[in-house]
Structure formats: structure tokens, C-alpha cells
Amino acid sequence: MLALAVLLFAALGGDAPAEATAWIEKTEARLYTWPKPGNVVRFQVRTNLLDPLIAEFEKDPEASSDPEKSRWVASLKRATIRGTADTGTGTVSIDVALAYEPTSSSGKGASDKLKEWLSSTISKAFEGLPLHDASMLRKGGSALAAEDRGEVVVVTVSGKGAEDGSRIHLNKRSSLPESIEMKDMSLRFRFVEVMPGRFAPARLEVKGRGGKESLAEYAYQRAGELAFPSTIKMSQGATSATISFVSIQVEPR
């Protein structure tokens, strides 16, 4: 399919890869990225991710009658969540601390699993940005063809295999992505200007195989010379949660 697109473009005249590459480069120049060589950003997190789980625990007669479980559930409400983001690599690390940990091995295991889930969920919330790298192509990938569709240019890029390519729909006026179509999912974007002439995602809609949909909305704050998320709101179906980043400190790497 990708090879056919290139052949069709060539039959009409023009250098398909060169035009497509020019559009990719123009787009990447508009996207905000953290300045190199990078910093370490330390922050604290407030979130309601645990609220539904805490509500379920509080309805459980066993949890309310067991002193250890009651103390643990109460500590979940006051969980301390701190993290670091390496702006050079995009690596995010999250540490979750509870005022009380169960003493039984089963309780300790459940607590560790919950903290691991919370840490992973907050870390993955950054993946929809990513602010450390504005590249529109996977490593080793290339732009193959560009198709003019009026207000939009559709750029076809290569994937790992012949069937793994994707199509990036770029707004011709803003040079920013509107959507990306891939083999197993599609992404739809909305951007906000976070620095003069530079834009970061404000909204990301993901539709996966089977029609499963999720949404992330991003707001930003200034952290020293950086634009850094202030809130990330995530939703899937009837479930939603908000992650807020506070006490921001920027340090050299």
C-alpha cells in the first residue's frame, strides 16, 4: 500500500519523499520540546485516581472491621506522591509513600501492587506529549509521500513492516498534526501555544482496535524556563481522573 502511494505520486510528477520530508520538518519546527541538554524536574502530585478504589474499600464490611485494613485505607487518602522528570530523555519516575503499610505478607503485597499501578499510571500520562522529543517519525523511519487535500496534507510515513506505516494529517495553515492513522489505532490532536511560536498537545483522543476510546487533556505551567504540565485529565468511558503537578523544582542534570 505504501509503495503504491509513492508510485502514484511519481506518476503525477514531483519528488514524493522530499515533499513529505519537508512537511515533517516544518511540523517538527512548530512543536515545543524541552531545551537540551535537559534538566531534572522534581514535583509533587495530587490526584483523585485512588478515589473510586477507596470508596469501594469503605463499603467493604471486612475492610471496616479489620483495624489493619482500616488504617491502610485511611493512609491511601493521605498518600504522598513525588516524582522526577528528566527533560533530556523524557524518563519519568514516581514514588508513592503511605503513612501506614500492612504487616501481613498478603497485605504488603497488595499495597505494593497498588503503589506500582499508581506510579505506572502517572508516568504513562506523560507519554501522550512527549515534550522531550518532537520527532514525527519512529527511529529509522522515513516520509514517503504527501497528498494535498485542500486544508490538510496527508503525509505517509514508513513503519517497521510494509503494513505498519501511518498517515499523518497536517493542517496546512498551522503545520500542526490533526490526526494520525496507524494499523491498530488512530490519534486525534488539539494543540496550545506554550512558548512563542511553539505548541504542545492540549487534547489527545485515542481510538484503538475494536473502537475502544480514551482521552487525555493537558494544561501547562511555567517551571523556570520550561513549559511543564500543570494538570493531566484522563478519561475512558465513564471513568475519569485528574493528575495535578505542584511544588515544581527545576535542577541541572
N, C-alpha and C positions, 0 to 999 in steps of 0.2 A: 504493500500500500504506500509506504513512504517513497520507495523507488519510483512508483508510478507518478506520484505528485511531482517529483523532480523532473521526470521525463516530459510531463505535460507542460510544466513551466518552461522547459528548454525549447519545446516546440513553438511556444508563443514568443520566444526571444527573451534575452536578459540572462543575467547570472544569478540563478536562484539562491545558492548558498551565500553569495556575497550580500545580496539584498536582505536576506533573512538575518545574517550576522549583524548587519548594520542596524536593524531594528532592535535586536537583542542588546547591542551595546548602548543604543540610545535609551532603552528602558533601564538598564542597569545604572546608567548615569543619573537617573531620576530617583532611584531607591536609596533610602537612608541606610547607612551602615555605621557601626561604631568605629571611631577612628583607630588606626593602627599606631603603635604596636599593641595597644589594648590596656585595659585596667582590670582590677578586681572590684566588683561592686558588691558590698555587703548590705543585706536588707533583712527586715523582719516582715513576716506575713500575717495578715488577718484574713480569715476565710470562714465561710459557712459550709464548707464541704462536708464537715462531720455532723452537721445539724440533723439530717434525716436519720443517720445511724444512732445518734444519741437519743432521739425521740423514740426509736424502736426499742432501745435498751431500757428506757424508762418505763415502757409499757410491759416489759417482761417481768412477771412476778418473781422469777428466780433471781434476776439482777437486783431487784429492790430488796429482797430478803437476805441476800448474801453480802455481808459487810465488805468483803474484798472487792466484789464486783461493783458495789455501790461507790466505793472510793475511787475505783478506776474510771467509772463513767463520769463521776464528778471531775476527775482530773482531765478528762477529754475536753471539757468545756473551757479549761484554762491552759490548754496546750500551748507551749511556746514553740514557734516555728521560725527558724532563722535560715538564711541561705546566702550563697555567693554565686555570682555570675562572672565568668571570665570573658571579657568582651573581645579578647583576641581569638578565642576558639569557640565561643558560644556555649561552653560547658557550664551547666547549672547544677549546683549541689544544694540539697536541702537537708536540714537536721531538725527532727521533731523530738521535743523533750516533754515528758509528762511529770507532774509533781508526784505521782504515785504509780508504781509498777506492781503488777500481781506477783505474788511469791511462788505460786504453783507453776510447774513447768508448762502446763497447758495454757494457763492464763498468760504467762510470759510470752509464749509462742504466739497467742492471738494478738497480744499487744504489739509485738514486733512486726507481725504481718500487717496490722493496721497502719503503723507508722511508715512502713515501707511503701504501702499503697498511697498514703498521703504524700510522701516525698516524691514518688514517681509521678503522680498526677500533677503536682505543681511544677515539677521540672519539665514535663511534656507540654505544659501550657505555653512554654516559650517556643516550641517547635514550629508553630504557625507563623512566626515572624520572618525568618530568623535575622536578627539585627547584626550578626557578626559577618554575614556573607550575602551580598546582593546578587550572586550568580543565578541566572535563569536556566542554566544548563547543568546537568549532572556532570560529575568528573569524567572527562574523556568524551563527553557528548558534543554534538555539533548541530548548528542550524542548517536545515536542508532546503526549505522553501518558504516564500512569503506570498500570501494571497490577499489581494486588496478586496475588501468587502464594504466599500463606502466609508463609514465612520470607524471601521475596525480593520486591522490587519491580522490575519491568522498566520502565525509562524509555526511551521512544522519542525520539530527537533527530534534527534535520534534517541533511542533508548538502548538498553543492553542487548536486545534482540530485535529482529525485524518487526515483531508485533508489539514492541514495548515503547514505541515512540509516543510523543504527546503533541498536542496542538495548543499553542498559547494565543489567546485572543487579546490583542493590544489595542487600546484606544488611540487612534491616530492623533487626536488633539493633545492628550496629556502624555502619551507614550507609556502609560501605566497598564499593567495587566488587568483585564476584566474577568477572565476565567482561564482555566487550564483543563483540558480534557485529556485524561490518561486511560490506560487499559481498564483499570479496576475502580477508578474514582474520578470525580470531577471537582474542581475547586472554583469558587467564585469570590472575588475580592472587592473591597472598598478601601480607599486609602485616605490618609490625612497628612497634611504637611507638618512635620515635626521640627524641621530646620529649614531655613530659607532655600526653596527650590528642591528640597529632599522630602520624600514621602515614605511612610511606613504603614503597614496594614492597620486599618481601623475595624475591619469586619472580614471574617473568613468563614464561608459556608462550605462544608464538605459533604458530598453525596457519594456514598460507597456502593459497592456491589449489592444488589438487592434493594436499593432505594433507601438504605439507612442514612439518615442525615444528622449532622451536628453543626453547631455554630459557636464561633468564638468572636468576642468583641473586645477591642483593645483601646485603652486610653493611656496617655503618656504624661510624664512629668520631666522637668529638667533635673538632672543629677550631675552637678558640676558642669562640664562641657558636653555631657551626654544627654540624649533622649532615652528615657528608660520607662518601662511600663509602670503606670500607677495602679491600674486595675485591669484584670482579665476576667471577662464574664463568659462562662461556658454553658451550653445547653444542648441537650439531646432528648428529644421527645418532651415529656412533661418534667424532666429533671433539669435543674439549673443550679449553678453555683457561681460565687464571685470570689476572686482572689485579689487582695489589696496589698501593695508593697509599700512599706513605711520604714522610717529610720534608715534612709539610704545613705551609705558612705562609699565614696569612690577613692580607691587606693591604687598606686602604681603596681604593675605586675612584678 
